Every structure is written in structure tokens, then in C-alpha cells.
Amino acid sequence: MYLGIDIGTSELKTVLIDETGEIIASSHVPLTVKRPHQNWAEQSPQSWWDATNQTIAAIRQKFPEQWRQVKAIGLSGQMHGAVLLDKQHQVLRDCILWNDTRSAEECQWLMQHHPEFLTISANLVMPGFTAPKLVWVEKNEPEIFAKIDKVLLPKDYLRWQLTGQFVGDMSDSAGTLWLDVAKRDWSDELLKATHLTRDQMPTLVEGSANSGLIRDDLATLWGLNNNVIIAGGGGDNAASAVGVGAVNNGDAFISLGTSGVIFVVNDKLQANPKSGVHAFAHALPNRWHQMSVMLSAASCLKWLCNVLSTTENILMDEIAQLTEEQMKRAPVFLPYLSGERTPHNDADATGSFFGLTHETSRAILGYSVLEGVAFGLADGMEVLSESKTQIKQCSLTGGGARSPIWAQLIADILQVPIVTHPASSSGALGAARLAWLADGGNEHDVCKKPPIQSRYQPNSQKYPILKARFDAFKVLYQQQKIVRELLPK
């Protein structure tokens, strides 16, 4: 038996798989995001550990025999978060999350004074990444910065709780901007630029490697053997890639969760930082990947439902009743509720509806949100294509993958076949698979593509209208930037 633990933004999920790869059990606990100021997003690391123990207790209770057979545990988690520990290994402040954009000025400073970030990290300096967060902490919370002994990513904080060791993996660490992505090692030069050292970083292993054993006291508490392996694990998207079998050159998937990601596997590093495309190490050795990332995706639909006091299921049913003519004349929606990364790198970008009339119903607004998110993905697909990355088919994962309407709309806009898989395909499943690999599993057997649940072929007849609306979407973003400058700060 192998266990996978995934720290999402909105929930922590744990899955248990057997030695055939079948999911035996799963459990999840919701998480909350603190927003003490505009553009801030934080979580308490203790909340992840509490949620982990809750999911473990639920699985142990329902499947006691299988639980005792766990051989290895894999970890996956939201990337870029800054967990800061002092010399006594106490958390110095709440973790600054991936969708926190407070460090926009620090990004500009790093790009101006340290252009080597572009070449060594292979990525554009963006507020979501970890390095500019630490520059912000040094500038605004110097008393905390002075006490930092270790900087950990969210899943690696869990690893410390599990093993008592400070270890990270290549895929997650690439999102800090301190990794020399080509060499798969920390860059002393980039660390020095932010007044940090290698000693303050965890040691690095591949995601499928053994990173240590579970603590003896924890093994006793959890009812496990004390030789349970903790795998290196991976960042959420790299782990999700392992979960959907995206492990070979050209494999691709779209994650439609809180954020929206297009993920493509490469057999060598393919960097295109100025376009906002991310180039990271994969969770498996000798592989890399490219990503386009939009900061608000399925979270836009959740936001609209909250505003309209309805549920996603009800709104989706209403959207399904719309005519082609109503969709054609729907307002254009910009999905930038938390700023944007690819391709704009615009922390101040905001969302908007353009084209509201008396006839605009909540169903039409719902369609506009689905379409606007799909247009954001299309923006990312365009810059991936500019870097000579061609995608022949995409798996669709995340909460948004449950919607056939959304899946078909994405296929129509991207003009790429979209396939969905059982809902269990997730970062937690990928983490469990990495645990299996760390225990000696064969990659060919472990990293199989899951069964296809549904297939959505692009409708070429709908594309001309969608393309015209996509062109308007891109113009609207540029006009919004002008309007933003006129509004009071």
C-alpha cells in the first residue's frame, strides 16, 4: 500500500493505493485562505498538519488492515509558498501563498538588479514565486528575516513533520527561482542575490527517490512500521502529471482548479521566460516541463456563485439551457481576480465584464466566466506555441473537469482534443505513485495513463465566432490597463 498526501489551496487530500495502482481509500479536509490585506494570501502551516492527521484518522478507521500495510508515503503540494522556520524550528509567520501578489515591486527590483534570474532560473521573476516573497519579508519584516534558519515549501514542511529532515525535490524547488533548473541544483548566485544561503535551503532529491523514513514516534502514533519511506514527491502540477501518466516528451494536461495550468512534458529544458511560460524540472529524473499559469480559473466560477447566492450545479444547469445566439452575445469576461501570470505577468490585473445589458441573466454571466477562463488558457497556449511546443491532446483535471460544458468549450477554443479521467486522478494520486516508485516500483507499470472517462473533439464550425470573441478579449485586457491608470489608487 502507498499513501499520497496533497496540500491544495482549498483542501488537503490523502489517497491510499494498492500495488496494482487502484485507489483503495481517500479523504479530504477543507482549508481556508487568510487575506489580511488586499493582494495578500496566507495559510497557517499548522492547519496543513492538522488536516493531514484528520485524513489519516479517517482512512485508518475505515481501512485498518490496508493501512497497516503502507510501505511509502508521497507528498505533493501547492508551489511557491514560503514557510519560514527559526533555529528552534518554530514557524516565524503564516505561509505566504502562490497567489499572493504583494511582492510586485520586489520583482521589478530583482529583474533590474539581477537579470541572471532569467538565465539561471529559466523563468521570469513573478510575485507568486518564492524568491521575491523573501525580498519583501526582508524589506517589510526585517526582524523575521533575521531569524530565518530554513525556508521550506508547503509539502516540505509536511516532510519535516513526518521525518524530522529538511528535504525538497527538484520540481517544487524550481518554483522558488533559486534553482539552477538545467543543473537541478540550488544556485548559490541566486540565493546570494536575496541574502540567503544554501544552508537555509533543504537538501534536494528527485521526486521518485527516498527522502527519509518516518519518525519512530510518529510511526507508533499512526500504527505504521518505522521503515515507511517518504518519497521526494513533487509540486502539485508535476505530481498531477505523474497521476495522469504525463511523463514522456509531449504529454500534456490542463489543470482547471483554483488556478488554470497547461502543462507539457519535455525531455530537455525549454525556457521562454520573457513570455511568462514557466520552465521547471519534472518530478521524475531527466525530464522537465513547461507551464502556462493563470491565477484564477475555477475559482472565478466559485466567486460568481457566491456573488449570485447560487451553487455551481444550479448555475451549470442554467448555462446548459442557453442558446447559441445568447452565448454569441454574452458579455466578455476577464478572469483576472488575483492578477495574472502567463502571458501578462501583471499583478495588478483585475477582472471585469464587458457588454452587460438588461437581457444579461445569471446564466449568461456564468457562460461568460467559463468562456473567459478558457480564453485565459488560450492566451497561455499561444505563448507555448511561440516556444515551438505543439500539443496534440490534453487531459483535463481539477474541479472544472467535472463540467462537460466547460470541457467542450475549452476544446473548441484551443482546437485541441480534450480527454477527462476519473475524478481520482489528482496530485494526491501522483504523490502515491511517487511513493511507489521510491519503494522500487517500475516507472512503466506505475505511471500508466488512467482510463479515459470522456473525450471532447474540437468543433471547427464554432471556432470563427469564438476566435472573434477571443480577439475582443485580448483587446479588452489592453484597454483595461489604460482604465486602471485613471482610477484612484
Order of alpha helices (4+ residues) and beta strands (2+ residues): beta-beta-beta-beta-alpha-alpha-beta-beta-beta-alpha-alpha-alpha-alpha-beta-alpha-beta-alpha-beta-beta-alpha-beta-beta-alpha-beta-beta-alpha-beta-beta-beta-beta-alpha-alpha-alpha-beta-beta-alpha-beta-alpha-beta-alpha-alpha-beta-alpha
